[in-house]
């Protein structure tokens, strides 16, 4: 017995007329009659009473009809499920992200994704870049939002956002009233930073920016969260440098000030395993590229454009 036999039977059972059923199935009437007789021989029951004037279901045919409808409905559901899975519309996706990703870029992408693929289960894992690369290798996550630079064999890394660093100061800091702050002016302050092992490339980038400004900062290592670092700044423990998206977090006792040119920039990227073929991941990457199309950076400019930042006082 094949599914086509069930579809032939359903058409005849609903039309109760072989010619109309054949027209509905877009086939000739004699082959349809032959297929129904073959089905009856295979089942060893009579499904239809046939006369010159009418076709009627037998008791066996009526019982068979209910089951056939269920089988065909389940078959259609199975086909639809397979097709949706192939398009990445169902399944799950494990995402790693650094704390600063949820300030802007991650909610932006997930907002578009959840509207388009509501049936996909998203599992979020807050992880530093070093832990994300290990989780990607082990298959515990399929994609990671990381602060760049990240270099890891076997991973594809794409830049999705480039933003300037800001000075994050206590509200009573000596520089808090300035419209912009020169990085070199933070020479005497303690710089609150995550430990280097958390994100070595990002850590070296920040220290390199300070050294190019003419000083090596006194670093206060804090392995906590962004909110913890802001709390330490608010308490006057030190200052910190953070991406411009930090402005979405208001914090009493803390002010954000643009840096005077030349302004260091930091990049957010995504990382995923080379050769990953998950349909859900493929669909997510497409949505991500659409959602970040307006902010995905081109080649970085070596110097800020004239007049792009206010004069520092």
Beta strands, then each sheet from edge to edge (+ up, - down):
strand 1: 48-50
strand 2: 55-57
strand 3: 91-97
strand 4: 120-126
strand 5: 143-147
strand 6: 155-170
strand 7: 180-181
strand 8: 190-193
strand 9: 218-221
strand 10: 240-243
strand 11: 254-259
strand 12: 265-273
sheet 1: 1+ 2-
sheet 2: 4+ 3+ 5+ 12- 6+ 10-
sheet 3: 4+ 3+ 5+ 12- 6+ 11- 7-
sheet 4: 8+ 9+
end
